[in-house]
Amino acid sequence: MAVAERFDVTRKTVYSSWKLHEETGDYQQCSGGPRQHSGCSEALVEPVKTRIKENPSISTRTLTRDFNVLEATMRRLVKVDLSQIAWPRPRCSS
């Protein structure tokens, strides 16, 4: 990548700076702590909450597929925003 070579930084640094600019509109991080993750928006919390209320045994993989977000984002949403525990499925003993 030409930008990384020109400024003698890694490609990861360039990518994370670009991502920060897209999310916040600025290249400087806020001094108040870590930046907010854009995947857990308020518009996503209510539909997920409704789906879980309709079917409490729904898996996070199914929710991830239905709402088209990363699995880590869905797990964070369920754990932090909804204050629920996603229990792992029991393994079949053969």
C-alpha positions as CSV (number, residue, x, y, z in Angstrom):
1,M,0.0,0.0,0.0
2,A,1.5,3.3,-1.1
3,V,0.3,5.3,1.9
4,A,1.8,2.9,4.4
5,E,5.1,2.9,2.6
6,R,5.2,6.6,2.3
7,F,4.6,7.3,6.0
8,D,6.5,4.2,7.1
9,V,3.7,2.7,9.1
10,T,1.9,-0.7,8.8
11,R,-1.1,-1.3,6.7
12,K,-3.1,-2.1,9.8
13,T,-2.4,1.4,11.2
14,V,-3.6,2.9,7.9
15,Y,-6.7,0.7,7.9
16,S,-7.7,1.4,11.5
17,S,-7.2,5.2,11.0
18,W,-9.4,5.0,7.9
19,K,-12.1,3.0,9.8
20,L,-12.0,5.5,12.6
21,H,-12.5,8.4,10.2
22,E,-15.5,6.6,8.6
23,E,-17.1,6.0,12.0
24,T,-16.5,9.3,13.7
25,G,-15.6,11.7,10.9
26,D,-12.3,12.5,12.6
27,Y,-8.9,10.9,12.8
28,Q,-8.4,11.7,16.5
29,Q,-9.8,9.2,19.1
30,C,-12.0,10.7,21.8
31,S,-10.2,11.1,25.1
32,G,-13.2,9.8,27.0
33,G,-12.5,6.2,26.4
34,P,-12.8,3.6,23.7
35,R,-14.9,4.3,20.6
36,Q,-18.4,2.9,20.2
37,H,-18.8,-0.1,18.0
38,S,-21.1,0.7,15.2
39,G,-22.7,-2.7,15.0
40,C,-24.7,-2.4,18.2
41,S,-27.0,0.4,17.2
42,E,-30.3,1.1,19.0
43,A,-32.1,0.1,15.8
44,L,-30.8,-3.4,16.1
45,V,-31.5,-3.9,19.8
46,E,-35.3,-3.9,19.7
47,P,-35.7,-6.3,16.8
48,V,-33.3,-8.8,18.4
49,K,-35.1,-8.4,21.7
50,T,-38.4,-9.2,20.0
51,R,-37.0,-12.3,18.2
52,I,-35.5,-13.6,21.5
53,K,-38.9,-13.0,23.3
54,E,-40.7,-14.9,20.5
55,N,-38.3,-17.8,20.5
56,P,-36.0,-18.0,23.7
57,S,-34.1,-21.0,22.4
58,I,-32.9,-19.2,19.2
59,S,-29.2,-19.5,18.6
60,T,-26.8,-16.5,18.2
61,R,-25.8,-18.0,14.9
62,T,-29.3,-17.8,13.6
63,L,-29.7,-14.2,14.8
64,T,-26.3,-13.4,13.2
65,R,-27.5,-14.8,9.9
66,D,-30.9,-13.1,10.0
67,F,-29.6,-9.6,10.9
68,N,-26.4,-9.9,8.8
69,V,-24.0,-8.8,11.5
70,L,-20.8,-10.4,12.9
71,E,-21.2,-13.2,15.4
72,A,-19.1,-11.3,17.9
73,T,-21.3,-8.2,17.5
74,M,-24.4,-10.3,18.2
75,R,-22.9,-12.0,21.2
76,R,-21.9,-8.5,22.6
77,L,-25.4,-7.2,21.9
78,V,-27.1,-10.2,23.7
79,K,-24.6,-10.1,26.6
80,V,-24.1,-6.3,27.2
81,D,-27.2,-4.5,25.8
82,L,-29.8,-7.1,26.6
83,S,-28.1,-8.5,29.8
84,Q,-28.8,-12.1,28.8
85,I,-26.6,-15.1,28.7
86,A,-26.2,-17.1,25.5
87,W,-25.8,-20.7,26.7
88,P,-23.7,-23.0,24.5
89,R,-25.5,-26.0,23.1
90,P,-24.7,-29.2,24.9
91,R,-22.4,-31.5,22.9
92,C,-23.7,-34.9,21.9
93,S,-21.9,-37.7,23.7
94,S,-21.2,-40.6,21.3
